[in-house]
Amino acid sequence: MVIGSNAPTTCAEQRLKDLGITLPSPPTPFGAYVEAVKIGNLLFLSGMLPVIDRKPQFLGRVGGELSVEDGRKAAEIAGLSALSAIKQHLGTLDKVTGVAKLGVYIATAGDFRDHPKVADGASELLAKVFGTGMLSGRIVLGMASLPLGVPVEIELILEVAG
């Protein structure tokens, strides 16, 4: 798919309202980095965690202490944090013209195999907000651990206008 070739017919900000989604406060770094960097027409987001107001919403490993559904919800919350970071950086989600790549990193028990089901929590949120025409390439990886003990971390590369 060519980035931005299937731009949504309804704006992302209006979709948020229609879906009744309220974004959390924009995330703040837990270290020496920034949440978003724009280079040319690309916006790179740092790893987004399922954290609201600097408090992890889930702790543990998927397939261990947490279920697949817990992991999906954690991925969705990380996605909401990403949307909040995008809006803070660009001023509006309507400047997003393409989702180039989504990375989903999942802290899992050693024998866990349902990574795609967990990652869909983030992918489905992005599809609802930006439209299914903006589904992206994706990488999903299992990890031994993630920052703060959270089960999911996502990263995004977006094409943006202006």
DSSP file with accessible surface (Angstrom, degrees, kcal/mol):
  #  RESIDUE AA STRUCTURE BP1 BP2  ACC     N-H-->O    O-->H-N    N-H-->O    O-->H-N    TCO  KAPPA ALPHA  PHI   PSI    X-CA   Y-CA   Z-CA
    1    1 A M              0   0  142      0, 0.0     2,-0.4     0, 0.0   136,-0.1   0.000 360.0 360.0 360.0 139.4    0.0    0.0    0.0
    2    2 A V    >   -     0   0  107      1,-0.1     3,-2.1     2,-0.0     4,-0.3  -0.684 360.0-103.6 -81.1 131.2    1.2    3.5   -0.8
    3    3 A I  T 3  S+     0   0   72     -2,-0.4    95,-0.1     1,-0.3    -1,-0.1  -0.326 103.1   6.5 -57.0 132.5    1.3    5.6    2.4
    4    4 A G  T >  S+     0   0   24    129,-0.1     3,-1.0     2,-0.1    -1,-0.3   0.425  91.8 120.2  78.8  -1.5   -1.6    8.1    2.5
    5    5 A S  T <  S+     0   0   64     -3,-2.1    -2,-0.1     1,-0.3    -1,-0.1   0.728  77.9  43.0 -71.3 -19.8   -3.2    6.6   -0.6
    6    6 A N  T 3  S+     0   0   84     -4,-0.3    -1,-0.3   127,-0.3   127,-0.1  -0.337  80.5 176.8-118.9  49.2   -6.4    5.7    1.3
    7    7 A A    <   -     0   0   59     -3,-1.0    90,-0.1     1,-0.1    91,-0.1  -0.228  38.8 -99.1 -55.5 141.5   -6.8    8.9    3.3
    8    8 A P        -     0   0   39      0, 0.0    -1,-0.1     0, 0.0   123,-0.1  -0.270  16.3-144.5 -66.1 149.5  -10.0    8.7    5.4
    9    9 A T  S    S+     0   0  142     -3,-0.1     2,-0.4     2,-0.1    -2,-0.1   0.724  90.5  55.4 -84.0 -23.6  -13.2   10.5    4.2
   10   10 A T  S    S-     0   0   56    120,-0.1    -1,-0.1     2,-0.0     5,-0.0  -0.915  98.0-110.8-107.8 137.0  -14.1   11.4    7.7
   11   11 A C     >  -     0   0   55     -2,-0.4     4,-2.2     1,-0.1     5,-0.1  -0.311  18.6-124.7 -69.7 150.1  -11.6   13.3    9.8
   12   12 A A  H  > S+     0   0    3      1,-0.2     4,-2.4     2,-0.2     5,-0.2   0.873 109.4  56.2 -61.3 -40.3  -10.0   11.6   12.8
   13   13 A E  H  > S+     0   0   26      1,-0.2     4,-1.7     2,-0.2    -1,-0.2   0.916 109.3  46.5 -61.5 -40.3  -11.0   14.2   15.2
   14   14 A Q  H  > S+     0   0   78      1,-0.2     4,-3.0     2,-0.2    -1,-0.2   0.901 109.4  54.6 -68.9 -38.0  -14.7   13.7   14.3
   15   15 A R  H  X S+     0   0   53     -4,-2.2     4,-2.4   114,-0.2     6,-0.2   0.904 104.8  54.3 -60.9 -42.9  -14.3   10.0   14.5
   16   16 A L  H  X>S+     0   0    9     -4,-2.4     5,-2.4     2,-0.2     4,-0.6   0.938 111.8  44.5 -54.5 -47.8  -13.0   10.3   18.0
   17   17 A K  H ><5S+     0   0  152     -4,-1.7     3,-1.1     1,-0.2    -2,-0.2   0.931 112.7  50.7 -62.5 -46.2  -16.1   12.3   19.0
   18   18 A D  H 3<5S+     0   0  111     -4,-3.0    -1,-0.2     1,-0.3    -2,-0.2   0.847 112.8  46.7 -61.3 -34.8  -18.5    9.9   17.1
   19   19 A L  H 3<5S-     0   0   83     -4,-2.4    -1,-0.3    -5,-0.2    -2,-0.2   0.529 110.2-122.8 -83.7  -8.0  -16.9    6.9   18.9
   20   20 A G  T <<5 +     0   0   62     -3,-1.1     2,-0.5    -4,-0.6    -3,-0.2   0.788  55.8 157.7  70.6  28.0  -17.1    8.7   22.3
   21   21 A I      < -     0   0   40     -5,-2.4     2,-0.5    -6,-0.2    -1,-0.2  -0.755  25.6-165.9 -91.5 125.4  -13.3    8.3   22.8
   22   22 A T        -     0   0  127     -2,-0.5    58,-0.0    -5,-0.0    -5,-0.0  -0.950  19.4-132.6-107.3 125.5  -11.6   10.8   25.2
   23   23 A L        -     0   0   34     -2,-0.5    58,-0.1     1,-0.1    57,-0.0  -0.507  18.3-122.1 -76.8 145.0   -7.9   10.8   25.0
   24   24 A P        -     0   0   22      0, 0.0    -1,-0.1     0, 0.0    28,-0.0  -0.237  47.8 -70.9 -71.9 172.7   -5.8   10.7   28.1
   25   25 A S        -     0   0   70      1,-0.1    28,-0.3    60,-0.0    60,-0.1  -0.341  68.0 -88.0 -58.5 146.1   -3.3   13.4   29.0
   26   26 A P        -     0   0   50      0, 0.0    -1,-0.1     0, 0.0    56,-0.1  -0.283  50.7-107.5 -58.1 141.5   -0.3   13.3   26.7
   27   27 A P        -     0   0   30      0, 0.0     8,-0.1     0, 0.0    25,-0.0  -0.314  27.9-146.8 -68.4 154.9    2.4   11.0   27.9
   28   28 A T        -     0   0   68     -3,-0.1     6,-0.1     6,-0.1    26,-0.1  -0.944  29.1 -93.7-121.4 146.5    5.6   12.4   29.3
   29   29 A P        -     0   0   47      0, 0.0     6,-0.0     0, 0.0     5,-0.0  -0.207  17.0-155.0 -61.4 146.3    9.0   10.8   29.0
   30   30 A F  S    S+     0   0   79      2,-0.0     2,-0.2     0, 0.0    -2,-0.0   0.224  80.2   6.2 -97.6   7.4   10.3    8.5   31.7
   31   31 A G  S    S-     0   0   45      2,-0.2     2,-1.6     0, 0.0     0, 0.0  -0.835 110.6 -41.2-161.8-158.2   13.9    9.2   30.6
   32   32 A A  S    S+     0   0  114     -2,-0.2     2,-0.3     2,-0.0    -2,-0.0  -0.586  98.8  81.0 -90.2  75.8   16.2   11.3   28.3
   33   33 A Y  S    S-     0   0   94     -2,-1.6     2,-0.3    13,-0.0    -2,-0.2  -0.953  72.1-111.7-160.4 173.1   14.1   11.3   25.1
   34   34 A V        -     0   0   84     -2,-0.3    12,-0.1     1,-0.1     3,-0.1  -0.825  20.5-128.5-113.9 156.2   11.1   13.0   23.5
   35   35 A E  S    S+     0   0   19     -2,-0.3    11,-2.5     1,-0.2     2,-0.3   0.786  88.8  17.3 -73.9 -29.0    7.8   11.4   22.7
   36   36 A A  E     -A   45   0A  11      9,-0.2     2,-0.4    49,-0.1     9,-0.2  -0.999  56.3-170.9-149.5 143.4    7.7   12.5   19.1
   37   37 A V  E     -A   44   0A  62      7,-2.2     7,-3.0    -2,-0.3     2,-0.5  -0.997  12.6-152.3-134.9 128.8   10.0   13.7   16.4
   38   38 A K  E     +A   43   0A  79     -2,-0.4     2,-0.5     5,-0.2     5,-0.2  -0.890  15.4 176.6-102.8 125.9    9.0   15.0   13.0
   39   39 A I  E >   -A   42   0A 109      3,-2.7     3,-2.1    -2,-0.5     2,-0.2  -0.978  65.1 -45.2-128.1 115.1   11.4   14.6   10.1
   40   40 A G  T 3  S-     0   0   59     -2,-0.5     0, 0.0     1,-0.3     0, 0.0  -0.426 123.9 -23.2  61.2-129.0   10.1   15.8    6.7
   41   41 A N  T 3  S+     0   0   84     -2,-0.2   119,-2.8    -3,-0.1     2,-0.4   0.148 120.8  94.7-100.6  20.8    6.6   14.4    6.4
   42   42 A L  E <   -AB  39 159A  50     -3,-2.1    -3,-2.7   117,-0.2     2,-0.5  -0.926  56.3-159.1-113.9 139.4    7.2   11.6    8.8
   43   43 A L  E     -AB  38 158A   0    115,-2.8   115,-2.7    -2,-0.4     2,-0.5  -0.973   9.1-161.4-114.9 121.2    6.3   11.6   12.5
   44   44 A F  E     -AB  37 157A  75     -7,-3.0    -7,-2.2    -2,-0.5     2,-0.4  -0.919   5.7-156.1-104.1 124.1    8.2    9.0   14.6
   45   45 A L  E     -A   36   0A   7    111,-2.8   111,-0.5    -2,-0.5    -9,-0.2  -0.826  13.6-128.9 -99.5 138.8    6.7    8.2   18.0
   46   46 A S        -     0   0   34    -11,-2.5   110,-0.2    -2,-0.4   108,-0.1  -0.205  57.4 -57.8 -67.5 173.2    8.8    6.8   20.9
   47   47 A G        -     0   0   20    108,-0.1     2,-0.5   106,-0.1   108,-0.2  -0.335  57.3-148.8 -59.3 127.5    7.5    3.7   22.6
   48   48 A M  B     -C  154   0A   3    106,-3.8   106,-2.4    -3,-0.1    30,-0.1  -0.873  12.5-159.6-103.3 132.6    4.0    4.3   24.0
   49   49 A L        -     0   0   16     -2,-0.5     2,-2.5   104,-0.2   104,-0.2  -0.703  34.0-102.7-109.1 160.3    3.1    2.4   27.1
   50   50 A P  S    S+     0   0    0      0, 0.0     7,-3.0     0, 0.0     8,-0.5  -0.445  78.4 131.8 -79.2  68.8   -0.3    1.5   28.7
   51   51 A V  E     -F   56   0B  16     -2,-2.5     2,-0.4     5,-0.2     3,-0.1  -0.977  39.8-168.8-126.2 133.5    0.2    4.4   31.2
   52   52 A I  E >  S-F   55   0B  53      3,-2.2     3,-1.6    -2,-0.4    26,-0.0  -0.996  80.4  -8.4-124.4 127.6   -2.2    7.1   32.2
   53   53 A D  T 3  S-     0   0   96     -2,-0.4    -1,-0.2   -28,-0.3     0, 0.0   0.905 130.4 -57.5  52.3  43.0   -1.0   10.0   34.2
   54   54 A R  T 3  S+     0   0  121      1,-0.2    -1,-0.3    -3,-0.1    -3,-0.0   0.607 114.5 118.0  66.5  16.4    2.3    8.2   34.7
   55   55 A K  E <   -F   52   0B 137     -3,-1.6    -3,-2.2     2,-0.0    -1,-0.2  -0.948  67.3-124.4-116.1 120.7    0.6    5.2   36.2
   56   56 A P  E     -F   51   0B  49      0, 0.0    -5,-0.2     0, 0.0     3,-0.1  -0.354  13.4-158.4 -59.9 135.3    0.8    1.8   34.5
   57   57 A Q  S    S+     0   0   87     -7,-3.0     2,-0.3     1,-0.2    -6,-0.1   0.662  78.5  24.8 -89.3 -19.6   -2.7    0.4   33.9
   58   58 A F        -     0   0   39     -8,-0.5     2,-0.4    94,-0.1    -1,-0.2  -0.993  65.7-169.2-141.7 145.1   -1.5   -3.2   33.6
   59   59 A L        +     0   0  105     -2,-0.3    91,-0.2    91,-0.2     2,-0.2  -0.993  46.7  38.1-133.3 140.8    1.6   -5.0   35.1
   60   60 A G  S    S-     0   0   17     89,-2.7     2,-0.4    -2,-0.4    47,-0.2  -0.664  84.3 -52.5 121.0-173.8    2.9   -8.4   34.2
   61   61 A R    > > -     0   0   99     -2,-0.2     5,-2.3    45,-0.1     3,-1.6  -0.861  46.0-117.7-107.8 139.9    3.3  -10.8   31.3
   62   62 A V  B 3 5S+gh  66 108C   0     45,-2.8    47,-2.1    -2,-0.4     5,-0.2  -0.542 106.4  25.8 -72.6 133.3    0.6  -11.8   28.8
   63   63 A G  T 3 5S+     0   0   41      3,-3.1    -1,-0.3    -2,-0.3     4,-0.1   0.343 126.7  54.5  89.6  -6.0    0.1  -15.6   29.0
   64   64 A G  T < 5S-     0   0   50     -3,-1.6    -1,-0.2     2,-0.4    -2,-0.1   0.357 129.3  -7.9-115.3-101.9    1.4  -15.4   32.6
   65   65 A E  T   5S+     0   0  132     -4,-0.2     2,-0.3    -3,-0.1    -3,-0.2   0.714 130.5  57.0 -72.2 -21.3   -0.3  -13.1   35.1
   66   66 A L  B   <S-g   62   0C  21     -5,-2.3    -3,-3.1    -8,-0.0    -2,-0.4  -0.881  76.6-131.0-118.9 148.3   -2.4  -11.5   32.3
   67   67 A S     >  -     0   0   55     -2,-0.3     4,-2.2    -5,-0.2     5,-0.1  -0.338  33.3-104.0 -84.9 170.0   -4.8  -12.8   29.8
   68   68 A V  H  > S+     0   0   39      1,-0.2     4,-2.7     2,-0.2     5,-0.2   0.912 124.8  53.5 -58.5 -42.1   -4.9  -12.2   26.0
   69   69 A E  H  > S+     0   0  119      1,-0.2     4,-2.4     2,-0.2    -1,-0.2   0.899 106.3  51.5 -63.2 -39.2   -7.8   -9.8   26.7
   70   70 A D  H  > S+     0   0   54      1,-0.2     4,-2.5     2,-0.2    -1,-0.2   0.923 110.8  49.5 -60.1 -43.0   -5.8   -7.9   29.3
   71   71 A G  H  X S+     0   0    0     -4,-2.2     4,-2.5     2,-0.2    -2,-0.2   0.906 109.2  51.0 -63.3 -42.2   -3.0   -7.6   26.7
   72   72 A R  H  X S+     0   0   54     -4,-2.7     4,-2.2     2,-0.2    -1,-0.2   0.919 111.6  47.9 -59.9 -44.8   -5.4   -6.3   24.0
   73   73 A K  H  X S+     0   0   83     -4,-2.4     4,-2.6     2,-0.2    -2,-0.2   0.906 110.6  51.2 -65.2 -40.4   -6.7   -3.7   26.4
   74   74 A A  H  X S+     0   0    0     -4,-2.5     4,-2.6     1,-0.2    -2,-0.2   0.915 109.8  50.3 -62.0 -40.7   -3.1   -2.7   27.3
   75   75 A A  H  X S+     0   0    0     -4,-2.5     4,-2.1     2,-0.2    -2,-0.2   0.896 110.2  50.4 -64.5 -38.2   -2.3   -2.3   23.6
   76   76 A E  H  X S+     0   0   56     -4,-2.2     4,-2.3     2,-0.2    -2,-0.2   0.925 110.2  48.9 -65.8 -43.3   -5.4   -0.2   23.2
   77   77 A I  H  X S+     0   0   13     -4,-2.6     4,-2.3     2,-0.2    -2,-0.2   0.916 110.3  51.0 -63.8 -41.1   -4.5    2.1   26.1
   78   78 A A  H  X S+     0   0    0     -4,-2.6     4,-2.1     1,-0.2    -1,-0.2   0.904 109.4  52.3 -61.1 -37.7   -0.9    2.4   24.6
   79   79 A G  H  X S+     0   0    0     -4,-2.1     4,-2.6     2,-0.2    -2,-0.2   0.890 106.5  52.0 -64.4 -38.9   -2.6    3.4   21.4
   80   80 A L  H  X S+     0   0   24     -4,-2.3     4,-2.3     2,-0.2    -1,-0.2   0.907 108.8  51.0 -64.2 -39.4   -4.7    6.1   23.1
   81   81 A S  H  X S+     0   0    2     -4,-2.3     4,-2.4     2,-0.2    -2,-0.2   0.904 109.3  51.5 -62.8 -39.4   -1.5    7.4   24.6
   82   82 A A  H  X S+     0   0    0     -4,-2.1     4,-2.7     2,-0.2    -2,-0.2   0.936 108.9  49.6 -62.6 -45.7    0.0    7.5   21.1
   83   83 A L  H  X S+     0   0    0     -4,-2.6     4,-2.7     1,-0.2    -1,-0.2   0.908 110.8  50.6 -60.4 -39.5   -3.0    9.4   19.7
   84   84 A S  H  X S+     0   0    7     -4,-2.3     4,-2.4     2,-0.2    -1,-0.2   0.912 110.7  48.5 -64.9 -40.9   -2.6   11.9   22.6
   85   85 A A  H  X S+     0   0    2     -4,-2.4     4,-2.4     2,-0.2    -2,-0.2   0.903 111.5  50.5 -65.8 -39.7    1.1   12.3   21.8
   86   86 A I  H  X S+     0   0    0     -4,-2.7     4,-3.0     2,-0.2     5,-0.4   0.946 111.4  47.7 -61.6 -48.4    0.3   12.8   18.1
   87   87 A K  H  X S+     0   0   78     -4,-2.7     4,-2.5     1,-0.2    -2,-0.2   0.912 112.2  49.6 -62.1 -41.2   -2.4   15.4   18.9
   88   88 A Q  H  < S+     0   0  126     -4,-2.4    -1,-0.2    -5,-0.2    -2,-0.2   0.925 116.3  42.4 -63.4 -41.3    0.0   17.3   21.2
   89   89 A H  H  < S+     0   0   87     -4,-2.4    -2,-0.2     1,-0.2    -1,-0.2   0.891 128.2  27.3 -74.6 -39.7    2.8   17.3   18.7
   90   90 A L  H  < S-     0   0   18     -4,-3.0    -2,-0.2    -5,-0.2    -3,-0.2   0.589  97.4-125.2 -98.6 -17.0    0.7   18.2   15.6
   91   91 A G  S  < S+     0   0   57     -4,-2.5     2,-0.3    -5,-0.4    -4,-0.1   0.099  88.0  31.8  91.9 -24.7   -2.2   20.1   17.2
   92   92 A T    >   -     0   0   34     -6,-0.3     3,-0.9     1,-0.1     4,-0.1  -0.968  69.4-132.5-160.4 148.1   -4.7   17.8   15.5
   93   93 A L  G >  S+     0   0    0     -2,-0.3     3,-1.9     1,-0.2   -81,-0.1   0.658  97.7  81.6 -74.7 -15.3   -5.0   14.2   14.5
   94   94 A D  G 3  S+     0   0   70      1,-0.3    -1,-0.2   -83,-0.1    -7,-0.0   0.628  77.6  68.8 -69.2 -10.6   -6.4   15.4   11.1
   95   95 A K  G <  S+     0   0   90     -3,-0.9    66,-2.8    65,-0.1     2,-0.5   0.571  74.3 103.4 -81.9  -8.3   -2.8   16.1    9.9
   96   96 A V  E <   +D  160   0A   7     -3,-1.9    64,-0.3    64,-0.2   -84,-0.1  -0.637  40.5 169.8 -76.5 121.5   -2.2   12.3    9.8
   97   97 A T  E     +     0   0A  40     62,-2.5     2,-0.3    -2,-0.5   -91,-0.2   0.513  63.2   7.7-109.2  -9.8   -2.3   11.2    6.2
   98   98 A G  E     -D  159   0A   1     61,-1.6    61,-2.8   -95,-0.1     2,-0.7  -0.947  54.7-136.2-168.2 147.0   -0.9    7.7    6.6
   99   99 A V  E     +D  158   0A  10     -2,-0.3    38,-0.2    59,-0.2    59,-0.2  -0.951  26.3 179.3-105.4 108.6    0.1    5.1    9.1
  100  100 A A  E     -     0   0A  28     57,-2.0    37,-1.0    -2,-0.7     2,-0.3   0.905  60.3  -5.0 -80.0 -43.9    3.4    3.7    7.8
  101  101 A K  E     -De 157 137A  99     56,-1.7    56,-2.1    35,-0.2     2,-0.4  -0.980  50.2-160.0-157.4 141.4    4.3    1.2   10.5
  102  102 A L  E     -De 156 138A   0     35,-2.1    37,-2.1    -2,-0.3     2,-0.5  -0.987  10.3-164.9-120.5 127.8    3.1   -0.1   13.8
  103  103 A G  E     -De 155 139A   2     52,-2.7    52,-2.1    -2,-0.4     2,-0.5  -0.961   4.1-170.4-111.3 131.9    5.4   -2.0   16.2
  104  104 A V  E     -De 154 140A   0     35,-2.9    37,-2.4    -2,-0.5     2,-0.5  -0.986   1.2-170.2-126.1 120.5    3.9   -3.9   19.1
  105  105 A Y  E     -De 153 141A  43     48,-3.2    48,-2.3    -2,-0.5     2,-0.5  -0.944   8.0-166.8-113.3 127.6    6.2   -5.4   21.7
  106  106 A I  E     -De 152 142A   0     35,-3.0    37,-3.2    -2,-0.5     2,-0.6  -0.966  20.4-138.8-124.8 124.5    4.6   -7.7   24.2
  107  107 A A  E     + e   0 143A   2     44,-2.5   -45,-2.8    -2,-0.5     2,-0.3  -0.722  44.2 173.6 -76.5 119.2    6.1   -9.0   27.5
  108  108 A T  B     -h   62   0C  17     35,-2.2   -45,-0.2    -2,-0.6     2,-0.1  -0.882  40.1-101.1-130.6 160.3    5.0  -12.7   27.4
  109  109 A A    >   -     0   0   21    -47,-2.1     3,-1.8    -2,-0.3   -45,-0.1  -0.435  53.5-101.6 -68.5 155.1    5.4  -15.9   29.2
  110  110 A G  T 3  S+     0   0   89      1,-0.3    -1,-0.1    -2,-0.1    32,-0.0   0.776 118.2  42.6 -57.6 -31.1    7.9  -18.1   27.4
  111  111 A D  T 3  S+     0   0  120    -48,-0.1    -1,-0.3     2,-0.0     2,-0.1   0.278  81.7 132.0-102.9  15.3    5.3  -20.4   25.5
  112  112 A F    <   +     0   0   23     -3,-1.8     3,-0.1   -50,-0.2    30,-0.1  -0.390  22.1 167.9 -70.1 140.5    2.9  -17.6   24.5
  113  113 A R        +     0   0  189     -2,-0.1    -1,-0.1     1,-0.1   -50,-0.0   0.353  51.6  87.7-134.5   2.6    1.8  -17.7   20.9
  114  114 A D    >>  +     0   0   64      1,-0.2     4,-1.5     2,-0.1     3,-0.7  -0.046  43.7 133.9 -98.8  35.9   -1.2  -15.3   20.5
  115  115 A H  H 3>  +     0   0   39      1,-0.2     4,-2.6     2,-0.2     3,-0.3   0.879  68.2  55.9 -51.6 -46.7    0.9  -12.2   19.8
  116  116 A P  H 3> S+     0   0   68      0, 0.0     4,-1.8     0, 0.0    -1,-0.2   0.878 103.7  54.6 -59.1 -35.6   -1.3  -11.0   16.9
  117  117 A K  H <4 S+     0   0  111     -3,-0.7     4,-0.4     2,-0.2    -2,-0.2   0.896 111.0  45.3 -64.9 -38.3   -4.5  -11.1   19.0
  118  118 A V  H >< S+     0   0    0     -4,-1.5     3,-1.9    -3,-0.3     4,-0.4   0.949 110.9  52.7 -67.7 -47.7   -2.9   -8.8   21.5
  119  119 A A  H >X S+     0   0    0     -4,-2.6     4,-2.1     1,-0.3     3,-1.3   0.808  94.1  72.1 -60.6 -29.2   -1.5   -6.4   18.9
  120  120 A D  H 3X S+     0   0   50     -4,-1.8     4,-3.0     1,-0.3     5,-0.4   0.763  82.4  71.9 -60.5 -22.1   -4.9   -6.1   17.3
  121  121 A G  H <> S+     0   0    4     -3,-1.9     4,-0.9    -4,-0.4    -1,-0.3   0.912 108.0  33.8 -58.1 -39.8   -5.9   -4.0   20.4
  122  122 A A  H <> S+     0   0    0     -3,-1.3     4,-2.4    -4,-0.4    -2,-0.2   0.912 118.7  51.7 -80.2 -45.0   -3.7   -1.2   19.0
  123  123 A S  H  X S+     0   0   15     -4,-2.1     4,-2.3     1,-0.2    -2,-0.2   0.910 109.8  49.3 -60.3 -43.1   -4.4   -1.9   15.3
  124  124 A E  H  X S+     0   0   80     -4,-3.0     4,-2.2     2,-0.2    -1,-0.2   0.877 109.3  52.3 -67.7 -35.2   -8.2   -1.9   15.7
  125  125 A L  H  X S+     0   0    4     -4,-0.9     4,-2.2    -5,-0.4     5,-0.2   0.950 110.5  47.8 -62.7 -47.3   -8.1    1.4   17.6
  126  126 A L  H  X S+     0   0    9     -4,-2.4     4,-3.2     1,-0.2     5,-0.5   0.902 110.9  51.7 -60.9 -40.0   -6.0    3.0   14.8
  127  127 A A  H  X S+     0   0   15     -4,-2.3     4,-1.7     1,-0.2    -1,-0.2   0.892 109.8  49.7 -64.1 -39.4   -8.4    1.6   12.2
  128  128 A K  H  < S+     0   0  108     -4,-2.2    -1,-0.2     2,-0.2    -2,-0.2   0.908 119.2  37.2 -63.9 -41.5  -11.4    3.1   14.1
  129  129 A V  H  < S+     0   0    0     -4,-2.2  -114,-0.2    -5,-0.2    -2,-0.2   0.908 132.0  24.4 -81.2 -43.0   -9.9    6.5   14.4
  130  130 A F  H  < S-     0   0    1     -4,-3.2    -3,-0.2    -5,-0.2    -2,-0.2   0.573 114.4-102.8-100.9 -10.8   -8.1    6.8   11.0
  131  131 A G    ><  -     0   0    5     -4,-1.7     3,-2.0    -5,-0.5    -1,-0.2   0.049  30.6 -88.0  99.4 148.7  -10.2    4.4    8.9
  132  132 A T  G >  S+     0   0  111      1,-0.3     3,-1.7     2,-0.2    -1,-0.1   0.750 120.3  71.7 -65.5 -21.8   -9.5    0.9    7.7
  133  133 A G  G 3  S+     0   0   26      1,-0.3    -1,-0.3    -6,-0.1  -127,-0.3   0.634  93.9  57.3 -66.9 -11.0   -7.8    2.3    4.6
  134  134 A M  G <  S+     0   0   10     -3,-2.0    -1,-0.3    -7,-0.1   -35,-0.2   0.223  70.7 135.4-107.1  14.9   -4.9    3.4    6.9
  135  135 A L    <   -     0   0   85     -3,-1.7     2,-0.2    -8,-0.1   -36,-0.1  -0.374  43.7-152.1 -57.0 144.6   -4.1   -0.1    8.3
  136  136 A S        -     0   0   31      1,-0.1   -35,-0.2   -38,-0.1   -36,-0.1  -0.594  20.2 -83.0-117.0 174.0   -0.3   -0.3    8.3
  137  137 A G  E     -e  101   0A  46    -37,-1.0   -35,-2.1   -38,-0.2     2,-0.3  -0.405  55.2-163.4 -66.0 156.3    2.5   -2.8    8.1
  138  138 A R  E     -e  102   0A  80    -37,-0.2     2,-0.4    -2,-0.1   -35,-0.2  -0.999  24.0-158.8-150.6 145.1    3.2   -4.2   11.5
  139  139 A I  E     -e  103   0A  61    -37,-2.1   -35,-2.9    -2,-0.3     2,-0.4  -0.989  12.4-169.9-122.7 136.4    5.8   -6.0   13.5
  140  140 A V  E     +e  104   0A  36     -2,-0.4     2,-0.4   -37,-0.2   -35,-0.2  -0.995  10.3 176.4-128.7 123.4    4.8   -7.9   16.7
  141  141 A L  E     -e  105   0A  71    -37,-2.4   -35,-3.0    -2,-0.4     2,-0.3  -0.975  25.6-132.1-130.7 144.1    7.4   -9.3   19.0
  142  142 A G  E     -e  106   0A  38     -2,-0.4     2,-0.3   -37,-0.2   -35,-0.2  -0.716  28.3-169.9 -90.6 142.4    7.5  -11.1   22.3
  143  143 A M  E     -e  107   0A  61    -37,-3.2   -35,-2.2    -2,-0.3     3,-0.1  -0.911  32.9-129.8-129.5 158.7    9.8   -9.8   25.0
  144  144 A A  S    S-     0   0   73     -2,-0.3     2,-0.3     1,-0.3    -1,-0.1   0.869  91.3 -11.3 -74.2 -37.6   11.1  -11.0   28.4
  145  145 A S        -     0   0   84    -38,-0.1    -1,-0.3    -3,-0.1     3,-0.0  -0.986  58.8-154.1-157.9 162.2   10.2   -7.6   30.0
  146  146 A L    >   -     0   0   20     -2,-0.3     3,-2.0     4,-0.3     4,-0.1  -0.893  46.8 -63.2-134.3 165.4    9.3   -4.1   29.1
  147  147 A P  G >  S+     0   0   64      0, 0.0     3,-1.9     0, 0.0    -1,-0.1  -0.131 118.2   3.9 -52.7 141.9    9.7   -0.7   30.9
  148  148 A L  G 3  S-     0   0   86      1,-0.3    -3,-0.0   -89,-0.0     0, 0.0   0.471 122.2 -77.2  65.4   0.8    8.0   -0.3   34.3
  149  149 A G  G <  S+     0   0   37     -3,-2.0   -89,-2.7     1,-0.2    -1,-0.3   0.615  86.4 152.3  85.4  12.5    6.8   -4.0   34.1
  150  150 A V    <   -     0   0    0     -3,-1.9    -4,-0.3   -91,-0.2    -1,-0.2  -0.358  47.3-133.5 -74.8 158.4    4.0   -3.2   31.6
  151  151 A P  S    S+     0   0    0      0, 0.0   -44,-2.5     0, 0.0     2,-0.3   0.682  80.6  35.4 -86.4 -17.4    2.9   -5.9   29.2
  152  152 A V  E     + D   0 106A   0    -46,-0.2     2,-0.3   -94,-0.2   -46,-0.2  -0.994  50.8 179.7-142.0 143.8    2.8   -3.9   26.0
  153  153 A E  E     - D   0 105A  44    -48,-2.3   -48,-3.2    -2,-0.3     2,-0.3  -0.992  13.7-167.1-138.3 136.3    4.7   -1.1   24.2
  154  154 A I  E     -CD  48 104A   0   -106,-2.4  -106,-3.8    -2,-0.3     2,-0.3  -0.906   5.7-167.0-122.3 153.9    3.9    0.3   20.8
  155  155 A E  E     - D   0 103A  75    -52,-2.1   -52,-2.7    -2,-0.3     2,-0.4  -0.974   9.0-161.2-133.6 151.8    5.7    2.5   18.4
  156  156 A L  E     - D   0 102A   2   -111,-0.5  -111,-2.8    -2,-0.3     2,-0.4  -0.982  15.7-162.1-134.5 146.7    4.4    4.3   15.3
  157  157 A I  E     -BD  44 101A  45    -56,-2.1   -57,-2.0    -2,-0.4   -56,-1.7  -1.000  26.4-176.0-122.9 125.1    5.7    5.9   12.2
  158  158 A L  E     -BD  43  99A   0   -115,-2.7  -115,-2.8    -2,-0.4     2,-0.4  -0.916  27.3-132.4-123.6 148.0    3.2    8.2   10.5
  159  159 A E  E     -BD  42  98A  38    -61,-2.8   -62,-2.5    -2,-0.3   -61,-1.6  -0.836  35.8-172.5 -92.0 134.3    3.0   10.3    7.4
  160  160 A V  E     - D   0  96A   4   -119,-2.8     2,-0.3    -2,-0.4   -64,-0.2  -0.944  21.5-122.3-131.9 153.7    1.7   13.8    8.2
  161  161 A A              0   0   47    -66,-2.8   -66,-0.0    -2,-0.3  -119,-0.0  -0.645 360.0 360.0 -89.0 148.8    0.7   16.9    6.3
  162  162 A G              0   0   93     -2,-0.3    -1,-0.1  -121,-0.0   -67,-0.0   0.866 360.0 360.0  72.4 360.0    2.4   20.2    6.8
